[in-house]
Structures are given as structure tokens and as C-alpha cells.
Amino acid sequence: MRLARLLVAGQARWGMVEDDRIKLLSAAPWQDPKPLGGSIPLEGAQLLPPAEPSKIVCVGLNYRAHAQEMGKELPSEPLLFLKSPQALLAPGGTVVLPPDSQQVEHEGELALVIGKPAKNVKAEEALGYVLGYTCLDDVTARDIQRREKVYARAKGYDTFCPVGPWLETDIADPQNLTLTLKVNGEGRQQGSTSDMIFSVAEVVAFISRIMTLMPGDLISTGTPPGVGPLRPGDRVELTIPEIGTLHHGVARPEDQG
């Protein structure tokens, strides 16, 4: 099942994507929603980020090949950092390049949304707390990251977390997915979640031992190799075939209306 979040008459609503229509729900998926009986065309719908996170938890250096391209040793535990919910960007939105960075890069990732409270869960039970999976671009000001050695500023700018287009709930094995990222039609990143150092289940369990995960929280699981620069006017496509394709643009602040 695909679950989308969208704007309807000025209000954020959830719905089920079925064929070329979205059937509206009475509440968020973790609130025991009921079908409202109405639907709207998928084409032209104003999609929103398919999450309502109290926190966005990300994992750094979770693909072996990416750690190698960055010249880093493989971590012994998941390396965590947070993004602000204000960094979220809806599908089709535009990443705004901050004037204080000259090297902003894409990082295509598999992300997930939590469906019920999770605290101290075991890895073998962790996937039962996942509502669904989506695509996320962990946009990063690489020059700031290298200079400051911490991630909060480099990865925390508004619009630095494009996510979508929706949640896919029927993923049998999150460690058997292929991710491809293109910029202006040119292939930049391609990888398999089988290359993760820490599996999705291990990541969820590890985070839950540190902080309680709440319904709607967003977790991003790391990026495969091939990260690269973003320029004004770029068009980014991040595809996981079992989920769909996330599109976003790139612009300078002065180009925004």
C-alpha cells in the first residue's frame, strides 16, 4: 500500500494511492484512520513530505563503498545525527543553496517512517515498528561539514531534506533494494541496500535505545557512493523502484520568488 500526504483545500491530509487516484483518510496512518469516501486525481495533487516527524534521525557512513570514497574507517556503531523538521522539502520542491557554502552535494537514501512508539526494541522485532519506506536526499554543505567536523549546520539548512513521493508499506526486505540518483538525467549514484553496514532493523533498534521513536518520526539510513555537487537549475531524480521517484530542483536564494 502507498500512503501519501497532500494538501487539500489548504489542509494537510493523508490518503491511499490507488492507481491514478488518492483516496482520502480521516487521520494519519498511525491514528486508526477511516476512509472518507472521496478521492482526488494523483496527477496534479500537491504532495507533502510523507511524515510528521518530531525528529529526523540520520545515519552517516552506513554504506561500505561510501565510507571508502570518503576515506573513512568503517564505524563500529551507527553514526547518528539529527536534521530539523524545518529542513523537510516536499516532492517537486526546490533545494535553496545557502550563500555561505560553495559545495552543496546530494546524498540519495532509503528512509523510513515509524508507525508506533519504539523504545528499547530488539533488532529482530524492529521492522514491526516501521510504517513504510520512502526516498530522501540528505543534502549536505560538504565544505562546511569538513571545516566544522560536525553535521548540524552542514545538513540542517531549510530545504536540505527532500523526501517522498509517498510511503510504501509493502517492502518485504529493505536490505534488497536498489537506489539510483540522477542529476539532469545523468547517473550519479547507484547502490544496493545490501551494502549497508548496519541493516534497517539494526538502525531502528540502536536508535530506540537512545531516544524514544514516535509515530511519524523519520529515519534516513545512509547513502551509497557517488555523492556529488548540486548547481542552480539542477533537476534531481532519486528512484527506488519498489517505492517510486522523488524529484526536486535546485536554486539560489535570489532565484526564489
Steps between C-alpha positions, in 0.01 A plus 500: 500500500617851420418779744527860390476826689357789301347845516121507454314831525786647700520209746752218526328163454606138464376265233550163332643502149302261281574502128468863389302630797553576869226382736486736797529380860351653814830515690867408490574131432607438862172642636268221380361705209180432310444556128316826439333371187647763269802492273699740286715445190862416571608711205519859614466417871717719724699237685656575839782319683352161599594537866414716801821465697580624846857421392691394190774253588765429238784250478841597364747270322264202487611368159839337470579652160399850614726477805783403266437791261503739797825349629343390829534185707189285532313598816450248780160651589250706299610863476190709573412862440176699495337725246239756594143435380526847342750349254222290342425567134194369319525293182558730205635776723822696462815471709626851574879528494627698801733789413752391765577169325677445169468119498150365550461131414226241460477180705220271383370271774235251605292646783224366720220632716419357843145376555484445877705601805831315516726485804769237563373276221694195387641489147296189418182692588597843367343479153162458667527863612548628146193648332655530154797593287577799280780682315707778659781726379727585794623826345833603653720810496818296469745787545334599828491138615871458438585830664287460812527119540138488620179462303236727653564804283628320190191281472244715679413784264136552407413289190796262560270199550294424186289190568231305318310450286301280743536209740506143376386264775550172315877457498579139584876548531644852541849352451422404141428838339683685224541878519584722203553877500523709184575869453369647175460145370861404574555206734684600816422242767405135479512252782324220681380505858674163532824704527387661826733452795205506742166367379175694525395281793831555678475876445146522641592288801817702568320835484220373725753427773598868500174684440136400482385491140149636450245445223583723206871518581731476200820294482742516207735207464811634323617549144681281245807632312491765231409812697557812294435871453169679454481814285228759444250369248576131563218247493545202732327162470538242776345163418440185701287289263290337773413847635508754217695809397566814702558812289639834616664809358791717609521881508674799653308706759472792259332275243214422736180697471 
